[in-house]
Amino acid sequence: MEIMDGLWTAVLGASAVAPLATFGVVLVAYLTYRQKSHADRRDLWWKRAQWGIDSALSDADPQRRLAGMKVLVQLIGSDLATAEDAELMSALAVGIQDQELDRLASLEGVPGVRPGAGQRADGEVPLPSRNIAVPVGSAATAHILREAEKLIAAAKVRSGQH
């Protein structure tokens, strides 16, 4: 009879633990799902960022460069972006501004071409990150420089460098 009482006690004890074990399994499954979901979203974010970076670095097509910059500005505002991503995007934006400013400076020596040609009187693009305003010769260049400024500002917000 003692054996039967011992078995009966073990069965009752196991049945009391079963709901707790089920809860534990469900909790682990949920946490695994959330982690995988976040990793998948982050992977898609990075694929979009790669496209934006490749496009923003395209010297051949100003419209593609502008589209890439706009994509990066949107992506850096995402909750998936990290502080390290923000630093990368900021450095990228500064590099693109440098390229555009170098290109504008090279036009200054070309006879008959003025960097501000074809622009309205307000054709200067303010670059607060550099404390300057730059006259530009094309709307595409103006848009690219403005988007680079937006990216620098958004990256500062994301990285916490208000």
DAQUIZI-V215658 format. One record per backbone hydrogen bond with DSSP energy under -0.5 kcal/mol. CO is the residue of the C=O (numbers start at 1). NH is the residue of the N-H. If there is no record, write none. Layout:
CO|NH, CO|NH
This chain:
1|5, 2|6, 3|7, 4|8, 5|9, 6|10, 7|11, 8|12, 9|13, 10|14, 11|15, 12|16, 13|17, 14|18, 15|19, 17|21, 18|22, 19|23, 20|24, 21|25, 22|26, 23|27, 24|28, 25|29, 26|30, 27|31, 28|32, 29|33, 30|34, 31|35, 32|36, 33|37, 34|38, 35|39, 36|40, 37|41, 38|42, 39|43, 40|44, 41|45, 42|46, 43|47, 44|48, 45|49, 46|50, 47|51, 48|52, 49|53, 50|54, 51|55, 52|56, 53|57, 55|58, 57|59, 60|62, 61|65, 62|66, 63|67, 64|68, 65|69, 66|70, 67|71, 68|72, 69|73, 70|74, 71|75, 72|76, 73|77, 74|77, 75|78, 78|81, 82|86, 83|87, 84|88, 85|89, 86|90, 87|91, 88|92, 89|93, 90|94, 91|95, 92|96, 93|97, 94|98, 95|99, 96|100, 97|101, 98|102, 99|103, 100|104, 101|105, 102|106, 103|107, 104|107, 104|108, 105|108, 106|109, 107|110, 109|111, 110|113, 112|114, 114|117, 116|119, 120|123, 123|136, 124|126, 125|134, 127|130, 127|131, 127|132, 132|127, 134|125, 138|142, 139|143, 140|144, 141|145, 142|146, 143|147, 144|148, 145|149, 146|150, 147|151, 148|152, 149|153, 150|154, 151|155, 152|156, 153|157, 154|158, 155|159, 156|160, 156|161, 157|160, 160|162
